[in-house]
Amino acid sequence: MKPTLKFLPKLLVSFALFAGIHGVVNAQFGGTIADIKSRGVLTVGTEAAYEPYEFIENGKVVGYGRDILEYMAAKLGVKLDQQNLPFQGLLPGLLANKFDFVATSVGITPERAKRFAFTQPIGIVYSQFVVKNSNAQISKAEDAQGKVVGTQMGSMAQPMVQEFDKSLKAKNGQGMKEIKLFQTYPDVSLALSNGTIDMGVLPSNVLAVQMRKEPNVFKVIGDLGEPRLLAWVTNPKDKQVREFINQTFEEMRASGKLAELQKKWFGQTLQLPTSGFLPEGAL
């Protein structure tokens, strides 16, 4: 049955209300600082599995990054919505405007820097080969030949492991038996513990925390590649957002607040560059 004309105004009002609700459900984030203030919420994407930068404790996201985000939210006068998601969905989600920015420890690489707008570095990390402490057969990185090696999927370590595998094949005619990729670094540690993999490649900060909590379980047998700077990531279209983050870092650095938080979470201050850290061709 077709609606008569007298019902059209009500239908139009109902449609407008539905469209408004639908728009809230499918809210687009990012934009300008004014947009964030207007929404009243700072929405960020995080993978909370990178202690002490960001991790879960008593069911809540905590860490160095969380403290900085709370400072930023208070500065803007808005609430903080920190969404804990798998790392593999963070950067695509950023381009799809699902968050205002990605506040997790992302390694700065030439490939990523051409597509995403990195902030000033918030940390530095080394990728390290690790085995069970009881393993006497594997003592150096080159022993990865013929072994099952695991790391996190989509991490900065993944391409380095793959390149190392190629170098082993070129040098010895045989590379690793298999490269296993896991959703999170804790999954890599678990796989190493239960023997699913022979060697793991983990970030130095994650490994240091784990070894402090569980001494004599794992041991480091070598570094892989060069150390990487870590930073947060913004959508290239949202220039004000990156400017706000960098300006806040500088403000916190000048006041001593950043050093205070670094000592709280790392036990020392971090010597990080504020310029010249982006690779050639970066946005």
Secondary structure, 3 states (H helix, E strand, C coil): CCCCHHHHHHHHHHHHHHHHHHHHHCCCCCCCHHHHHHHCEEEEEECCEECCCEEEECCEEECHHHHHHHHHHHHHCCEEEEEECCHHHHHHHHHCCCCCEEEEEEECCHHHHCCCEEEEEEEEEEEEEEEECCCCCCCCHHHHCCCEEEEECCCCHHHHHHHHHHHHHHHHCCCCCEEEEECCHHHHHHHHHCCCCCEEEEEHHHHHHHHHHCCCCEEEEEEEEEEEEEEEEECCCCHHHHHHHHHHHHHHHHHCHHHHHHHHHHCCCCCCCCCCCCCCCCC
